């Protein structure tokens, strides 16, 4: 397990994946993000693919940070929360900027947590934090493993505190997470990240 203080100033991006029970979990985590947080936050929450998402509208009044629904080729800004839109995979590209894809479903899902996490790991490497929350399938387990391999920080919601623990258990079977915490513990860790300024965000892919 990593020292929380050692994370201060080194996290440029936070990727969060969740499914069943996710709105309730995010309602605890996102309001805890402090205005001084400079990291960008990318979120995949499994939603019905045939209906518009209201997540940006729901969370904007609850958050100190800017909240947006992701758009293709949108430039990533620090201190901003981006939600994946329904029926599109959300990826990170060089710049960094957002990319949307209508590639095949992954774990019956589009957007897919794995797709977001794997692309974010390519861009941010050790400066990425990945968080898996409550959910009902295996999406996110491979993506969290990719973040671990890239040297990033991995966090999994404590299974006993998850509304539906299947997703967090799948992640833990695949990767020994740096932190396994209840939602309140994850919120406290995120608040601690704002204690110092992070480095300037990278402008190109880690692999370039």
KADA-V525792 format. One record per residue. N is the residue number from 0. PHI is phi in radians with two decimals (* if undefined). OMEGA is omega in radians with two decimals (999 if undefined). Layout:
n = [N N]
phi = [PHI PHI]
omega = [OMEGA OMEGA]
//
This chain:
n = [0 1 2 3 4 5 6 7 8 9 10 11 12 13 14 15 16 17 18 19 20 21 22 23 24 25 26 27 28 29 30 31 32 33 34 35 36 37 38 39 40 41 42 43 44 45 46 47 48 49 50 51 52 53 54 55 56 57 58 59 60 61 62 63 64 65 66 67 68 69 70 71 72 73 74 75 76 77 78 79 80 81 82 83 84 85 86 87 88 89 90 91 92 93 94 95 96 97 98 99 100 101 102 103 104 105 106 107 108 109 110 111 112 113 114 115 116 117 118 119 120 121 122 123 124 125 126 127 128 129 130 131 132 133 134 135 136 137 138 139 140 141 142 143 144 145 146 147 148 149 150 151 152 153 154 155 156 157 158 159 160 161 162 163 164 165 166 167 168 169 170 171 172 173 174 175 176 177 178 179 180 181 182 183 184 185 186 187 188 189 190 191 192 193 194 195 196 197 198 199 200 201 202 203 204 205 206 207]
phi = [* -1.46 -1.39 -1.03 -1.08 -1.21 -1.48 -1.11 1.48 -2.01 -1.79 -1.71 -2.62 -2.22 -1.94 -2.13 -2.22 -2.78 -2.49 -1.01 1.50 -1.20 -1.07 -1.14 -1.13 -1.16 -1.18 -1.60 -1.31 -1.15 -1.12 -1.41 -1.18 -1.38 -1.04 -1.41 -1.24 -1.69 -1.19 -1.48 -2.16 -2.08 -2.26 -1.95 -2.14 -1.09 -2.33 -0.99 -1.32 -1.66 -2.13 -1.09 -1.62 -1.91 -1.08 -1.07 -1.19 -1.18 -1.62 -0.96 -1.25 -1.67 -2.01 -1.37 -1.61 -1.15 -2.21 -2.41 -1.47 -1.10 -2.23 -1.06 1.17 -1.25 -1.25 -1.33 -1.95 -1.18 1.11 -2.33 -1.76 -2.06 -1.71 -1.15 -1.34 -1.07 1.21 -2.31 -1.26 -1.86 -2.24 -1.84 -2.25 -1.00 2.43 -1.38 -2.46 -1.50 -2.39 -1.97 -2.41 -1.94 -1.04 -0.98 -1.04 -2.12 0.92 1.12 -2.26 -2.63 -1.35 -1.96 -1.14 -0.99 -1.07 -1.07 -1.09 -1.15 -1.23 -1.15 -1.10 -1.12 -1.46 -1.76 0.96 -1.26 -1.61 -1.85 -1.98 -1.97 -2.25 -1.88 -2.02 -0.81 3.05 -2.03 -2.51 -1.61 -1.04 1.83 -1.14 -1.17 -1.14 -1.15 -1.08 -1.14 -1.11 -1.05 -1.11 -1.40 1.57 -1.34 -1.71 -2.03 -2.30 -2.26 -1.11 -1.00 -0.94 -1.15 -1.70 -1.45 -1.07 -2.29 -1.52 -1.03 -1.19 -1.23 -1.15 -1.09 -1.12 -1.23 -1.16 -1.55 -2.45 -1.38 -1.17 -1.18 -2.40 -2.15 -2.42 -1.23 -0.99 -1.12 -1.19 -1.12 -1.05 -1.12 -1.13 -1.12 -1.11 -1.19 -1.14 -1.48 -1.19 -2.38 -1.34 -1.34 -1.20 -1.06 -1.12 -1.12 -1.93 -2.60 -1.12 -0.98 -1.45 -1.34]
omega = [-3.11 3.04 -3.11 -3.11 -3.14 -3.14 -3.07 3.10 -3.09 -3.12 3.11 -3.08 3.11 3.09 -3.08 3.09 -3.13 -3.13 -3.10 -3.08 -3.03 -3.14 3.14 3.14 3.13 3.11 3.02 -3.04 -2.99 3.07 3.13 3.14 -3.06 -3.14 -3.13 3.13 -3.12 3.14 2.99 -3.06 -3.12 -3.02 2.90 3.02 -3.14 -3.13 3.01 -3.02 -3.04 -3.09 3.08 3.09 3.06 -3.01 -3.14 3.13 -3.13 -2.99 3.14 -3.12 -3.10 -2.96 3.03 3.13 3.01 -3.14 -3.11 2.89 -3.05 3.05 -3.13 3.11 3.05 3.13 -3.12 3.10 3.06 3.09 -3.10 3.10 3.13 3.05 3.01 3.10 3.12 3.00 3.03 2.93 3.07 3.13 3.01 -3.13 -3.13 3.14 -0.11 3.03 -3.14 3.02 3.08 -3.07 3.03 3.04 -3.05 3.07 3.05 -3.02 3.11 -3.02 2.93 0.29 3.11 3.06 3.13 -3.11 3.11 -3.04 -3.09 3.13 3.11 3.10 3.11 -3.07 -2.97 3.11 -3.06 3.14 -3.11 2.97 3.10 -3.07 3.05 -3.13 -3.12 3.12 -2.94 3.05 -3.04 -3.12 3.14 -3.12 3.12 3.14 3.11 3.07 3.10 3.09 3.11 -3.14 -3.13 3.14 3.13 -3.10 -3.08 -3.11 3.12 3.08 3.10 -3.04 -3.10 -3.13 -3.10 3.10 3.03 -2.95 -3.02 -3.08 -3.13 3.10 3.10 3.12 -3.11 3.06 -3.07 -3.00 3.00 -3.02 3.08 3.13 2.98 -2.92 2.94 -3.07 -3.12 3.10 3.09 3.12 3.12 3.10 3.13 3.11 -3.12 -3.13 -3.07 -3.06 3.10 -3.13 3.05 3.05 3.09 -3.09 3.11 -3.10 3.12 -3.14 3.09 -3.06 -3.10 999]
//
